[in-house]
Amino acid sequence: MTYDFCIIGGGIVGLATAMNIAERQPGASLIVLEKESSLGQHQTGHNSGVIHSGIYYAPGSLKADLCRRGAESTKNFCRQHGIPFETCGKLLVATNAIEKQRMDALFERSIKNGIKVERLDAAELRRREPEIVGVGALFVESTGIVDYRRVANAMADVIRKQGGTIELGAAVTSIDESSTEVAIAAGERRFTAKRLIACAGLQSDRIAKLAGVKIDHEIVPFRGEYYQLPAARNGIVQHLIYPIPDPELPFLGIHLTRMIDGGVTVGPNAVLGLAREGYPKLSINVRDVADFIRFPGFWKVIRKNLKSGIYEMRNSLWKTGYLAECRKYCPSLSVEDLLPYEAGIRAQAVQKDGTLIHDFLFVETERMLHVCNAPSPAATSAIPIGGVIAAKITKQNDFESAAKL
Ligand SMILES: Cc1cc2nc3c(=O)[nH]c(=O)nc-3n(C[C@H](O)[C@H](O)[C@H](O)COP(=O)(O)OP(=O)(O)OC[C@H]3O[C@@H](n4cnc5c(N)ncnc54)[C@H](O)[C@@H]3O)c2cc1C
């Protein structure tokens, strides 16, 4: 049979897209192809589990809008499907005068983004979080926590209930677009669909190239390494504790994150990954390394970020250095508090000229839409992102019920 829609990738973006299409076009036939034996095994299942409120992003940008709407949709989806989440709030802590200045700028930005934020002085911060020190803080009440793998699995249930098919263990190996359909192979298995949507995260550049799409970026993997606090220290904070981000760096900095299972993680940092999907420390994949070594954009990123890269690498190999980052705002932590925890790996899209792509990037052909970049907070924003993609692809769709939209 020829499906109306085929979606590659059983991460939260692929599933949210499939769910949105199934809801918009209940009669459409739809299949999700995921190469792993379960859903959400990569970025979706290896992240901080934070429902971001969207204070960081440029006011009026798609990222800010999707995040604000996404936080609400995620919480509503969890309520409807009995998935535990908690709106525990987050504190962004400034530890010196420069960070205080950045904190004030962030406060202005959150107001423009329409997000309720409270400014705290050092004494009020101490009162709310006795283990945390700083010269001031912002309190974002609406930030929450959830297990995104559970969210992804609940989305899959919705898709199946609507008649959609989810094929696990289906690693896509070839894609052929013609004027009437797209032929997809996953090893020996063959599928055809009128439209293809690729949401392949860490493999998104390879899937685009496999489909013959011209792109001038590549995915460079950045590991985000975490530790976990011992259970006896789980009560150390009541909120999520974040540093004030350095505007020069693309990542948010090492934070203390309460997890929905009651644990507390410390992290993540950001170091170059030697394997796109290898989670243990020192994982190496020869193809992954060869790909970024051959890519000119990679060397430009390294040159531009040499100092911070060496610093991050040093802290990755030297626990005391890593600890020093969190002790800036939580001085009672000790090396013994940092227990092993699985890393996450970010799919960082980098252009040939060395520019890091921070926004969503979609590349469309007549019958395909490739999600080439879905950076953090794409887990939070997944439901409205799925809506945007579904609107784009169903508008193109020649399926008869498109007329109903
Ligand atoms: C360390 C870290 C912390 C983060 N923290 C947060 C946070 O707290 N809050 C937040 O909102 N966001 C966070 N993010 C970002 C968020 O997790 C990602 O943006 C989001 O999960 C991206 O989802 P995705 O579906 O695009 O990718 P993925 O979850 O990576 O899914 C892609 C899927 O495609 C599949 N695939 C790839 N190739 C093929 C193929 N050939 N055939 C079939 N299937 C294939 C993969 O197996 C995978 O399941 C974090 C990310 C990281 C790495």
The ligand as an ORCA input file, in Angstrom:
! r2SCAN-3c Opt
* xyz 0 1
  C      21.883     16.893     26.903
  C      20.574     17.444     26.405
  C      19.712     18.107     27.290
  C      18.507     18.636     26.809
  N      17.613     19.159     27.711
  C      16.395     19.565     27.273
  C      15.391     19.987     28.196
  O      15.576     19.920     29.404
  N      14.207     20.441     27.703
  C      13.951     20.494     26.350
  O      12.886     20.942     25.954
  N      14.881     20.061     25.449
  C      16.057     19.571     25.885
  N      16.972     19.073     24.995
  C      16.647     19.084     23.558
  C      15.693     17.960     23.186
  O      15.956     16.778     23.901
  C      15.805     17.699     21.681
  O      15.747     18.942     20.994
  C      14.660     16.820     21.182
  O      14.585     15.635     21.941
  C      14.854     16.499     19.709
  O      13.936     15.486     19.375
  P      14.022     14.747     17.981
  O      12.824     13.899     17.853
  O      14.302     15.772     16.928
  O      15.370     13.893     18.052
  P      15.657     12.419     18.702
  O      15.011     12.289     20.022
  O      17.129     12.297     18.658
  O      14.935     11.461     17.692
  C      15.405     11.172     16.394
  C      15.014      9.746     16.111
  O      15.313      9.420     14.753
  C      15.710      8.069     14.717
  N      16.458      7.818     13.481
  C      17.656      8.347     13.108
  N      18.045      7.821     11.933
  C      17.091      6.936     11.549
  C      16.960      6.068     10.437
  N      17.894      5.966      9.469
  N      15.849      5.302     10.347
  C      14.879      5.366     11.305
  N      14.978      6.145     12.400
  C      16.075      6.932     12.530
  C      16.580      7.932     15.961
  O      16.780      6.588     16.329
  C      15.804      8.744     16.966
  O      14.898      7.971     17.729
  C      18.159     18.523     25.433
  C      19.034     17.835     24.569
  C      20.195     17.269     25.044
  C      21.047     16.454     24.115
*
